[in-house]
Amino acid sequence: MSLFGGSPAKGGHGAFDGKKFFIIATILLLSAACNKQAAPVSVGQNQTPSANNQTATTTPNQATTTTISLPIKYNNTQYGFIFSLPEDWKGYSIYTKQWDGCPLDGRDCSQPIHGPQIYIRNPNWTAQNPYEDIPIMVFTLGEWNQVEQEKISVSAAPIGPSEYGRNKKYVFALPPRYNYDFQTGYEEVDTIVRNHPLSAY
């Protein structure tokens, strides 16, 4: 009885059958080895995939923007813009100060340039627990050109303000480092301004 269940062949073919068996066995062993190498690695919930098995990675410090709903509208008809806010900002308040600019073209800074700076205040703000305000700097087109050309400085920061938007008369901008005081809610304000909340008209 052979290993394959048949009788040995007659006529002196035993050596051929042995060689045939050896070839078949070798093929089976090679096939098994290949299948073992190609088998996928299963990563369980409590396992960490190795570098060779990872197909995608996420960098923690990549800037991401969370899309949020902004149904509350602040309409400034004086300068011509609408600023959208989250639902929990209903009851916000507005106050205005001014930004100060210093000429960088050799002129004396004793006569600074001024412009309006509007603040939107969270309705939960109190003197005991101040929340982060949303600032909006207002520039004429000529003033903004000077800012971009670094002819005037409007902040002690080494970078200039970031543009929210503009219309035919004004440019609206976010001051640099406005949230470096880390007041309550500064993360939410950062998310709001990343959602392009200002629409100029």
N, CA, C and O of each residue as an XYZ file, in Angstrom:
804
protein
N       0.866     -1.182      0.000
C       0.000      0.000      0.000
C       0.896      1.223      0.000
O       1.801      1.365      0.822
N       0.609      2.113     -0.963
C       1.400      3.337     -1.041
C       0.781      4.396     -0.148
O      -0.294      4.189      0.416
N       1.465      5.542     -0.018
C       0.950      6.639      0.788
C      -0.286      7.265      0.171
O      -1.060      7.904      0.884
N      -0.499      7.105     -1.121
C      -1.640      7.703     -1.812
C      -2.783      6.724     -1.968
O      -3.756      7.004     -2.669
N      -2.670      5.552     -1.305
C      -3.792      4.628     -1.267
C      -3.839      3.640     -2.391
O      -4.796      2.867     -2.445
N      -2.863      3.593     -3.322
C      -2.874      2.660     -4.439
C      -1.824      1.592     -4.248
O      -1.045      1.649     -3.297
N      -1.793      0.639     -5.119
C      -0.797     -0.416     -5.085
C       0.417      0.013     -5.854
O       0.303      0.787     -6.805
N       1.603     -0.476     -5.463
C       2.821     -0.140     -6.196
C       2.710     -0.573     -7.635
O       2.144     -1.630     -7.913
N       3.232      0.208     -8.559
C       3.159     -0.133     -9.990
C       4.084     -1.272    -10.274
O       5.149     -1.381     -9.668
N       3.704     -2.101    -11.165
C       4.503     -3.226    -11.591
C       5.480     -2.777    -12.651
O       5.353     -1.706    -13.244
N       6.431     -3.609    -12.861
C       7.337     -3.401    -13.976
C       8.500     -2.498    -13.618
O       9.066     -1.852    -14.501
N       8.895     -2.431    -12.276
C      10.115     -1.721    -11.921
C      10.012     -0.206    -11.937
O      10.997      0.479    -12.213
N       8.826      0.329    -11.643
C       8.661      1.782    -11.643
C       8.694      2.375    -10.250
O       8.240      3.502    -10.050
N       9.240      1.617     -9.249
C       9.279      2.110     -7.868
C      10.113      3.362     -7.733
O       9.744      4.284     -7.005
N      11.274      3.404     -8.452
C      12.143      4.581     -8.353
C      11.457      5.813     -8.902
O      11.598      6.906     -8.354
N      10.698      5.639    -10.006
C       9.976      6.782    -10.584
C       8.916      7.322     -9.640
O       8.731      8.531     -9.500
N       8.194      6.348     -8.969
C       7.160      6.763     -8.011
C       7.776      7.505     -6.844
O       7.178      8.458     -6.345
N       8.953      7.098     -6.394
C       9.618      7.793     -5.291
C      10.010      9.203     -5.688
O       9.851     10.143     -4.909
N      10.521      9.348     -6.896
C      10.884     10.677     -7.375
C       9.633     11.544     -7.517
O       9.662     12.733     -7.198
N       8.539     10.956     -7.993
C       7.283     11.701     -8.133
C       6.788     12.178     -6.775
O       6.349     13.320     -6.641
N       6.856     11.321     -5.778
C       6.444     11.665     -4.426
C       7.289     12.816     -3.877
O       6.764     13.738     -3.252
N       8.610     12.752     -4.117
C       9.516     13.789     -3.621
C       9.188     15.143     -4.246
O       9.201     16.160     -3.553
N       8.894     15.169     -5.552
C       8.548     16.412     -6.241
C       7.254     17.005     -5.706
O       7.169     18.207     -5.457
N       6.243     16.154     -5.532
C       4.944     16.620     -5.033
C       5.076     17.170     -3.624
O       4.500     18.208     -3.296
N       5.842     16.465     -2.787
C       6.028     16.913     -1.403
C       6.745     18.259     -1.351
O       6.405     19.131     -0.551
N       7.748     18.409     -2.223
C       8.488     19.681     -2.260
C       7.577     20.832     -2.659
O       7.641     21.910     -2.069
N       6.726     20.606     -3.665
C       5.791     21.644     -4.123
C       4.835     22.030     -3.011
O       4.559     23.212     -2.808
N       4.328     21.040     -2.288
C       3.398     21.318     -1.208
C       4.053     22.129     -0.096
O       3.443     23.051      0.445
N       5.299     21.785      0.245
C       6.022     22.508      1.292
C       6.271     23.963      0.884
O       6.089     24.873      1.692
N       6.691     24.186     -0.379
C       6.922     25.546     -0.860
C       5.643     26.363     -0.869
O       5.647     27.541     -0.513
N       4.540     25.729     -1.281
C       3.252     26.423     -1.312
C       2.824     26.829      0.085
O       2.317     27.933      0.282
N       3.023     25.945      1.061
C       2.650     26.253      2.441
C       3.479     27.406      2.982
O       2.963     28.273      3.687
N       4.768     27.414      2.651
C       5.649     28.488      3.122
C       5.229     29.831      2.543
O       5.230     30.832      3.260
N       4.868     29.878      1.256
C       4.436     31.121      0.618
C       3.146     31.638      1.242
O       2.997     32.834      1.490
N       2.204     30.707      1.496
C       0.939     31.112      2.090
C       1.137     31.673      3.491
O       0.431     32.596      3.896
N       2.088     31.124      4.227
C       2.362     31.599      5.580
C       2.915     33.005      5.544
O       2.562     33.824      6.393
N       3.787     33.313      4.569
C       4.370     34.651      4.471
C       3.332     35.680      4.032
O       3.403     36.838      4.445
N       2.371     35.276      3.202
C       1.397     36.212      2.658
C       0.186     36.396      3.551
O      -0.650     37.255      3.274
N       0.067     35.605      4.627
C      -1.110     35.672      5.473
C      -1.201     37.035      6.141
O      -0.195     37.519      6.660
N      -2.381     37.681      6.147
C      -2.509     38.990      6.777
C      -2.360     38.899      8.283
O      -2.699     37.887      8.898
N      -1.840     39.983      8.875
C      -1.678     40.034     10.321
C      -2.911     40.689     10.909
O      -3.247     41.808     10.523
N      -3.584     40.039     11.813
C      -4.772     40.569     12.450
C      -4.364     41.370     13.674
O      -3.629     40.884     14.534
N      -4.852     42.614     13.743
C      -4.533     43.480     14.869
C      -5.765     43.593     15.741
O      -6.793     44.105     15.297
N      -5.681     43.135     16.948
C      -6.808     43.181     17.869
C      -6.960     44.551     18.482
O      -6.152     45.445     18.230
N      -8.005     44.723     19.296
C      -8.280     46.017     19.897
C      -7.180     46.449     20.842
O      -6.922     47.643     20.996
N      -6.528     45.485     21.478
C      -5.492     45.810     22.445
C      -4.100     45.680     21.875
O      -3.115     45.652     22.614
N      -4.017     45.599     20.542
C      -2.733     45.460     19.893
C      -2.390     46.740     19.153
O      -3.268     47.495     18.735
N      -1.106     46.962     19.004
C      -0.620     48.109     18.242
C       0.004     47.611     16.968
O       0.914     46.784     17.028
N      -0.448     48.084     15.788
C       0.125     47.597     14.536
C       1.575     48.008     14.419
O       1.971     49.085     14.863
N       2.366     47.131     13.812
C       3.767     47.450     13.608
C       3.906     48.433     12.469
O       2.947     48.687     11.740
N       5.092     48.985     12.313
C       5.325     49.985     11.259
C       5.106     49.389      9.888
O       4.668     50.094      8.978
N       5.402     48.087      9.708
C       5.267     47.466      8.394
C       3.814     47.237      8.028
O       3.488     47.152      6.844
N       2.912     47.134      9.037
C       1.526     46.815      8.758
C       0.628     48.043      8.732
O      -0.542     47.926      8.367
N       1.133     49.217      9.106
C       0.318     50.415      9.090
C       0.153     50.927      7.662
O       1.118     51.022      6.905
N      -1.090     51.254      7.310
C      -1.368     51.779      5.979
C      -1.653     53.268      6.010
O      -1.583     53.921      4.969
N      -1.972     53.827      7.172
C      -2.250     55.255      7.284
C      -1.853     55.726      8.672
O      -1.975     54.985      9.647
N      -1.386     56.938      8.754
C      -1.005     57.509     10.033
C      -1.612     58.889     10.179
O      -1.900     59.556      9.185
N      -1.805     59.312     11.401
C      -2.319     60.640     11.693
C      -1.301     61.379     12.531
O      -0.880     60.886     13.577
N      -0.905     62.543     12.089
C       0.043     63.357     12.827
C      -0.705     64.217     13.818
O      -1.557     65.004     13.406
N      -0.423     64.101     15.130
C      -1.202     64.828     16.125
C      -1.151     66.336     15.955
O      -2.130     67.017     16.261
N      -0.034     66.882     15.475
C       0.080     68.328     15.398
C      -0.391     68.905     14.074
O      -0.157     70.079     13.786
N      -1.062     68.075     13.256
C      -1.620     68.604     12.021
C      -2.795     69.520     12.356
O      -3.647     69.173     13.174
N      -2.837     70.696     11.717
C      -3.923     71.638     11.973
C      -5.220     71.097     11.379
O      -5.308     70.858     10.175
N      -6.209     70.909     12.220
C      -7.498     70.425     11.763
C      -8.570     71.416     12.182
O      -8.431     72.095     13.199
N      -9.631     71.499     11.405
C     -10.736     72.393     11.699
C     -12.003     71.578     11.882
O     -12.393     70.812     11.001
N     -12.642     71.746     13.027
C     -13.911     71.091     13.290
C     -15.028     71.966     12.748
O     -15.150     73.130     13.129
N     -15.837     71.413     11.868
C     -16.950     72.165     11.298
C     -18.070     72.261     12.322
O     -18.517     71.244     12.853
N     -18.520     73.464     12.599
C     -19.576     73.683     13.576
C     -20.683     74.525     12.967
O     -20.479     75.223     11.974
N     -21.861     74.448     13.580
C     -23.002     75.245     13.127
C     -22.900     76.646     13.714
O     -22.588     76.816     14.892
N     -23.168     77.652     12.875
C     -23.077     79.055     13.295
C     -24.382     79.778     12.944
O     -24.408     80.583     12.013
N     -25.463     79.498     13.679
C     -26.770     80.053     13.297
C     -27.031     81.482     13.777
O     -27.918     82.155     13.250
N     -26.274     81.953     14.765
C     -26.497     83.292     15.309
C     -25.731     84.314     14.468
O     -24.549     84.116     14.185
N     -26.385     85.397     14.068
C     -25.770     86.369     13.168
C     -25.633     87.741     13.840
O     -26.592     88.269     14.403
N     -24.444     88.293     13.771
C     -24.211     89.686     14.158
C     -24.016     90.482     12.878
O     -23.067     90.248     12.131
N     -24.924     91.425     12.629
C     -24.904     92.206     11.396
C     -24.421     93.615     11.707
O     -25.107     94.368     12.398
N     -23.249     93.974     11.203
C     -22.715     95.316     11.400
C     -22.965     96.120     10.129
O     -22.260     95.967      9.131
N     -23.969     96.970     10.182
C     -24.342     97.745      8.999
C     -23.416     98.949      8.795
O     -23.353     99.496      7.694
N     -22.703     99.362      9.836
C     -21.805    100.516      9.700
C     -20.639    100.207      8.764
O     -20.273    101.024      7.919
N     -20.064     99.018      8.926
C     -18.901     98.647      8.101
C     -19.228     97.605      7.032
O     -18.440     97.387      6.112
N     -20.381     96.967      7.153
C     -20.815     96.062      6.096
C     -20.298     94.646      6.210
O     -19.618     94.158      5.307
N     -20.611     93.978      7.309
C     -20.253     92.560      7.427
C     -21.217     91.848      8.371
O     -21.858     92.467      9.219
N     -21.301     90.550      8.201
C     -22.075     89.671      9.082
C     -21.108     88.667      9.693
O     -20.308     88.049      8.990
N     -21.190     88.513     11.007
C     -20.333     87.558     11.708
C     -21.229     86.488     12.313
O     -22.145     86.799     13.075
N     -20.966     85.214     11.973
C     -21.803     84.097     12.415
C     -21.235     83.455     13.674
O     -20.022     83.318     13.832
N     -22.143     83.064     14.567
C     -21.755     82.541     15.880
C     -22.525     81.269     16.211
O     -23.590     81.027     15.643
N     -21.997     80.450     17.127
C     -22.725     79.254     17.562
C     -23.991     79.613     18.345
O     -24.158     80.744     18.800
N     -24.867     78.634     18.488
C     -26.141     78.833     19.181
C     -25.941     79.315     20.616
O     -26.714     80.139     21.106
N     -24.906     78.807     21.294
C     -24.720     79.176     22.699
C     -24.160     80.592     22.875
O     -23.926     81.024     24.004
N     -23.942     81.326     21.762
C     -23.541     82.731     21.849
C     -24.750     83.667     21.742
O     -24.582     84.885     21.671
N     -25.933     83.125     21.731
C     -27.130     83.961     21.702
C     -27.149     84.845     22.947
O     -26.995     84.351     24.064
N     -27.336     86.144     22.757
C     -27.256     87.084     23.866
C     -25.885     87.725     23.986
O     -25.591     88.366     24.994
N     -25.041     87.563     22.972
C     -23.714     88.180     22.944
C     -23.823     89.696     23.077
O     -24.895     90.269     22.884
N     -22.725     90.326     23.404
C     -22.683     91.788     23.470
C     -21.526     92.299     22.613
O     -20.602     91.552     22.289
N     -21.587     93.554     22.259
C     -20.586     94.184     21.392
C     -19.983     95.389     22.104
O     -20.702     96.193     22.698
N     -18.676     95.508     22.042
C     -18.041     96.749     22.475
C     -16.898     97.051     21.515
O     -16.401     96.163     20.822
N     -16.497     98.297     21.484
C     -15.506     98.750     20.499
C     -14.352     99.476     21.183
O     -14.563    100.292     22.081
N     -13.163     99.180     20.761
C     -11.962     99.921     21.157
C     -11.284    100.386     19.872
O     -11.954    100.558     18.853
N     -10.002    100.587     19.900
C      -9.284    100.961     18.689
C      -7.933    100.256     18.644
O      -7.319     99.967     19.671
N      -7.497     99.993     17.428
C      -6.139     99.484     17.252
C      -5.217    100.679     17.005
O      -5.638    101.705     16.470
N      -3.976    100.529     17.397
C      -2.972    101.578     17.215
C      -1.876    101.078     16.288
O      -1.368     99.970     16.458
N      -1.522    101.877     15.329
C      -0.465    101.528     14.389
C       0.682    102.514     14.440
O       0.485    103.719     14.591
N       1.882    101.978     14.309
C       3.074    102.814     14.334
C       3.743    102.778     12.963
O       4.010    101.692     12.448
N       4.021    103.932     12.356
C       4.690    103.936     11.046
C       6.078    103.316     11.123
O       6.805    103.494     12.101
N       6.426    102.588     10.076
C       7.745    101.956     10.010
C       8.611    102.549      8.897
O       9.610    101.956      8.490
N       8.214    103.720      8.417
C       8.951    104.333      7.308
C       9.851    105.470      7.778
O      10.208    106.349      6.994
N      10.214    105.450      9.050
C      11.105    106.480      9.568
C      10.404    107.608     10.267
O      11.054    108.431     10.912
N       9.073    107.674     10.158
C       8.329    108.724     10.834
C       8.274    108.450     12.331
O       8.401    107.309     12.775
N       8.084    109.503     13.089
C       8.012    109.393     14.546
C       6.706    108.706     14.942
O       5.640    109.038     14.423
N       6.798    107.745     15.865
C       5.608    107.012     16.306
C       4.818    107.795     17.354
O       3.869    107.271     17.937
N       5.201    109.027     17.590
C       4.445    109.843     18.537
C       3.089    110.235     17.968
O       2.223    110.718     18.698
N       2.901    110.030     16.672
C       1.613    110.282     16.038
C       1.124    108.983     15.394
O       1.189    108.824     14.175
N       0.631    108.052     16.224
C       0.221    106.743     15.709
C      -1.044    106.825     14.850
O      -1.794    107.800     14.888
N      -1.239    105.779     14.089
C      -2.438    105.631     13.255
C      -3.455    104.832     14.065
O      -3.089    103.888     14.765
N      -4.717    105.202     13.972
C      -5.760    104.522     14.743
C      -6.828    103.953     13.813
O      -7.008    104.413     12.685
N      -7.524    102.947     14.314
C      -8.659    102.380     13.607
C      -9.547    101.631     14.577
O      -9.111    101.315     15.684
N     -10.786    101.336     14.193
C     -11.710    100.650     15.102
C     -11.382     99.164     15.252
O     -10.939     98.505     14.311
N     -11.615     98.660     16.464
C     -11.487     97.226     16.732
C     -12.735     96.803     17.500
O     -12.971     97.243     18.626
N     -13.519     95.950     16.874
C     -14.806     95.513     17.425
C     -14.607     94.185     18.158
O     -13.876     93.310     17.694
N     -15.267     94.052     19.303
C     -15.197     92.821     20.082
C     -16.592     92.222     20.241
O     -17.548     92.925     20.568
N     -16.693     90.925     20.006
C     -17.930     90.190     20.289
C     -17.692     89.420     21.584
O     -16.739     88.648     21.691
N     -18.558     89.635     22.557
C     -18.351     89.052     23.888
C     -19.328     87.916     24.160
O     -20.528     88.037     23.913
N     -18.800     86.823     24.669
C     -19.602     85.656     25.042
C     -20.623     86.042     26.118
O     -20.276     86.757     27.058
N     -21.879     85.581     25.999
C     -22.907     85.949     26.986
C     -22.623     85.408     28.394
O     -23.218     85.870     29.367
N     -21.720     84.434     28.501
C     -21.383     83.879     29.816
C     -20.263     84.665     30.512
O     -19.861     84.317     31.622
N     -19.766     85.710     29.871
C     -18.662     86.487     30.430
C     -19.084     87.181     31.718
O     -20.153     87.788     31.782
N     -18.240     87.089     32.743
C     -18.420     87.845     33.979
C     -17.061     88.398     34.392
O     -16.020     87.946     33.915
N     -17.090     89.368     35.273
C     -15.829     89.935     35.755
C     -15.026     88.895     36.534
O     -13.796     88.926     36.541
N     -15.734     87.977     37.189
C     -15.058     86.932     37.946
C     -14.529     85.819     37.046
O     -13.525     85.178     37.357
N     -15.207     85.602     35.943
C     -14.791     84.545     35.002
C     -14.908     85.074     33.575
O     -15.866     84.748     32.875
N     -13.948     85.885     33.137
C     -14.014     86.456     31.779
C     -13.768     85.393     30.714
O     -12.851     84.579     30.823
N     -14.608     85.422     29.684
C     -14.457     84.519     28.544
C     -13.663     85.227     27.446
O     -13.556     86.453     27.421
N     -13.112     84.418     26.539
C     -12.359     84.979     25.415
C     -13.294     85.731     24.479
O     -14.315     85.197     24.045
N     -12.938     86.983     24.170
C     -13.699     87.770     23.198
C     -13.247     87.426     21.777
O     -12.162     86.881     21.569
N     -14.104     87.756     20.807
C     -13.737     87.625     19.397
C     -13.438     89.017     18.860
O     -14.352     89.834     18.753
N     -12.190     89.311     18.520
C     -11.836     90.650     18.031
C     -11.904     90.745     16.507
O     -11.605     89.786     15.796
N     -12.301     91.915     16.024
C     -12.348     92.180     14.587
C     -11.717     93.546     14.344
O     -12.282     94.570     14.729
N     -10.567     93.564     13.717
C      -9.913     94.830     13.367
C     -10.489     95.326     12.044
O     -10.705     94.538     11.124
N     -10.737     96.634     11.948
C     -11.293     97.216     10.734
C     -10.263     98.176     10.138
O      -9.817     99.118     10.793
N      -9.898     97.916      8.884
C      -8.929     98.752      8.168
C      -9.561     99.305      6.900
O     -10.402     98.653      6.282
N      -9.155    100.506      6.519
C      -9.455    100.938      5.165
C      -8.542    100.155      4.219
O      -7.560     99.549      4.648
N      -8.878    100.177      2.937
C      -8.045     99.448      1.981
C      -6.623    100.003      1.951
O      -5.659     99.250      1.810
N      -6.496    101.325      2.083
C      -5.174    101.942      2.087
C      -4.362    101.543      3.314
O      -3.166    101.270      3.210
N      -5.010    101.510      4.475
C      -4.320    101.098      5.703
C      -3.863     99.653      5.607
O      -2.753     99.310      6.015
N      -4.734     98.810      5.061
C      -4.382     97.384      4.949
C      -3.196     97.188      4.000
O      -2.335     96.344      4.248
N      -3.152     97.953      2.934
C      -2.003     97.852      2.029
C      -0.711     98.208      2.752
O       0.323     97.586      2.514
N      -0.760     99.198      3.628
C       0.428     99.567      4.390
C       0.825     98.477      5.379
O       2.008     98.240      5.622
N      -0.183     97.818      5.945
C       0.103     96.700      6.856
C       0.779     95.565      6.097
O       1.778     95.013      6.559
N       0.237     95.217      4.936
C       0.802     94.124      4.145
C       2.208     94.454      3.645
O       3.055     93.568      3.526
N       2.447     95.717      3.356
C       3.764     96.135      2.883
C       4.729     96.439      4.031
O       5.854     96.889      3.815
N       4.258     96.180      5.264
C       5.058     96.398      6.473
C       5.514     97.848      6.608
O       6.624     98.131      7.059
N       4.628     98.756      6.205
C       4.908    100.177      6.381
C       4.374    100.702      7.704
O       4.823    101.734      8.203
N       3.395     99.968      8.274
C       2.933    100.272      9.626
C       2.830     98.970     10.410
O       2.554     97.911      9.846
N       3.053     99.062     11.697
C       2.923     97.918     12.598
C       1.735     98.150     13.512
O       1.594     99.228     14.089
N       0.883     97.149     13.646
C      -0.322     97.299     14.472
C      -0.309     96.353     15.667
O      -1.322     96.177     16.344
N       0.851     95.746     15.920
C       0.954     94.807     17.029
C       2.404     94.663     17.436
O       3.317     94.892     16.643
N       2.602     94.277     18.699
C       3.960     93.992     19.168
C       4.442     92.632     18.690
O       5.626     92.314     18.806
N       3.530     91.829     18.154
C       3.891     90.498     17.658
C       4.728     90.630     16.379
O       4.591     91.608     15.645
N       5.596     89.640     16.114
C       6.424     89.695     14.904
C       5.652     89.358     13.626
O       6.219     89.396     12.534
N       4.381     89.035     13.753
C       3.545     88.728     12.589
C       2.373     89.696     12.564
O       2.005     90.270     13.589
N       1.795     89.870     11.389
C       0.679     90.790     11.244
C      -0.658     90.117     11.440
O      -0.710     88.908     11.664
N      -1.744     90.871     11.359
C      -3.093     90.310     11.486
C      -3.466     89.450     10.282
O      -2.862     89.549      9.214
N      -4.482     88.602     10.483
C      -4.964     87.701      9.426
C      -6.313     88.197      8.914
O      -7.187     88.577      9.694
N      -6.464     88.189      7.615
C      -7.689     88.737      7.016
C      -8.860     87.782      7.183
O      -8.759     86.596      6.869
N      -9.995     88.322      7.691
C     -11.268     87.599      7.733
C     -11.951     87.681      6.368
O     -12.438     86.686      5.831
N     -11.969     88.908      5.825
C     -12.679     89.176      4.586
C     -12.633     90.670      4.296
O     -12.040     91.435      5.056
N     -13.262     91.088      3.191
C     -13.246     92.502      2.806
C     -14.428     92.840      1.925
O     -15.048     91.968      1.317
N     -14.725     94.121      1.872
C     -15.690     94.639      0.909
C     -15.018     95.765      0.125
O     -13.789     95.834      0.086
N     -15.784     96.631     -0.486
C     -15.187     97.660     -1.339
C     -14.489     98.766     -0.551
O     -13.698     99.524     -1.112
N     -14.780     98.861      0.745
C     -14.217     99.950      1.547
C     -13.260     99.475      2.636
O     -12.293    100.163      2.962
N     -13.532     98.291      3.200
C     -12.817     97.885      4.407
C     -12.269     96.457      4.310
O     -12.765     95.616      3.561
N     -11.234     96.233      5.097
C     -10.694     94.894      5.306
C     -10.886     94.562      6.780
O     -10.597     95.386      7.648
N     -11.371     93.365      7.061
C     -11.626     92.922      8.428
C     -10.605     91.839      8.775
O     -10.400     90.896      8.010
N      -9.967     91.986      9.940
C      -8.836     91.116     10.247
C      -8.843     90.665     11.707
O      -9.414     91.311     12.585
N      -8.187     89.534     11.923
C      -8.013     88.956     13.259
C      -6.633     89.339     13.779
O      -5.635     89.076     13.107
N      -6.548     89.950     14.954
C      -5.235     90.342     15.483
C      -4.357     89.122     15.760
O      -4.871     88.059     16.111
N      -3.050     89.261     15.608
C      -2.164     88.152     15.952
C      -2.129     87.945     17.463
O      -2.196     88.900     18.238
N      -2.024     86.688     17.862
C      -1.896     86.334     19.281
C      -3.022     86.898     20.143
O      -2.823     87.217     21.315
N      -4.207     87.015     19.544
C      -5.337     87.574     20.288
C      -5.723     86.714     21.489
O      -6.275     87.218     22.467
N      -5.432     85.414     21.412
C      -5.882     84.493     22.466
C      -4.745     84.024     23.372
O      -4.870     83.002     24.046
N      -3.646     84.761     23.388
C      -2.523     84.343     24.230
C      -2.775     84.587     25.716
O      -1.938     84.232     26.546
N      -3.912     85.187     26.064
C      -4.263     85.314     27.471
C      -4.931     84.041     27.992
O      -5.090     83.868     29.200
N      -5.325     83.139     27.063
C      -5.907     81.839     27.412
C      -7.095     81.988     28.370
O      -7.208     81.272     29.364
N      -7.963     82.928     28.043
C      -9.175     83.087     28.829
C     -10.095     81.882     28.615
O      -9.921     81.115     27.668
N     -11.056     81.731     29.494
C     -12.036     80.656     29.361
C     -12.686     80.712     27.978
O     -13.111     81.775     27.525
N     -12.759     79.565     27.317
C     -13.400     79.497     26.009
C     -12.521     79.865     24.838
O     -13.022     80.023     23.724
N     -11.209     80.008     25.057
C     -10.347     80.415     23.935
C     -10.297     79.348     22.849
O     -10.120     79.654     21.670
N     -10.457     78.073     23.266
C     -10.457     77.002     22.260
C     -11.682     77.111     21.350
O     -11.589     76.901     20.141
N     -12.836     77.444     21.947
C     -14.055     77.587     21.142
C     -13.919     78.760     20.176
O     -14.311     78.660     19.013
N     -13.366     79.864     20.656
C     -13.172     81.024     19.780
C     -12.247     80.664     18.618
O     -12.485     81.073     17.481
N     -11.199     79.903     18.901
C     -10.293     79.466     17.843
C     -11.044     78.633     16.806
O     -10.822     78.791     15.605
N     -11.928     77.750     17.262
C     -12.722     76.939     16.334
C     -13.662     77.813     15.512
O     -13.835     77.581     14.315
N     -14.265     78.806     16.136
C     -15.183     79.700     15.422
C     -14.455     80.430     14.298
O     -14.931     80.451     13.163
N     -13.311     81.026     14.602
C     -12.624     81.829     13.586
C     -12.046     80.954     12.468
O     -11.792     81.443     11.368
N     -11.841     79.673     12.745
C     -11.374     78.756     11.694
C     -12.495     78.318     10.751
O     -12.234     77.730      9.702
N     -13.738     78.606     11.125
C     -14.894     78.224     10.308
C     -15.362     79.338      9.386
O     -16.505     79.318      8.928
N     -14.499     80.309      9.105
C     -14.794     81.403      8.178
C     -16.127     82.073      8.517
O     -17.066     82.040      7.722
N     -16.202     82.685      9.715
C     -17.506     83.194     10.199
C     -17.910     84.545      9.624
O     -19.070     84.934      9.755
N     -16.989     85.276      8.990
C     -17.306     86.631      8.539
C     -17.633     86.668      7.055
O     -16.914     86.121      6.220
N     -18.730     87.324      6.762
C     -19.150     87.535      5.378
C     -19.329     89.030      5.165
O     -20.186     89.650      5.795
N     -18.527     89.613      4.282
C     -18.601     91.058      4.035
C     -19.559     91.346      2.873
O     -19.727     90.527      1.969
N     -20.173     92.510      2.921
C     -21.091     92.903      1.839
C     -20.939     94.373      1.497
O     -21.631     94.875      0.612
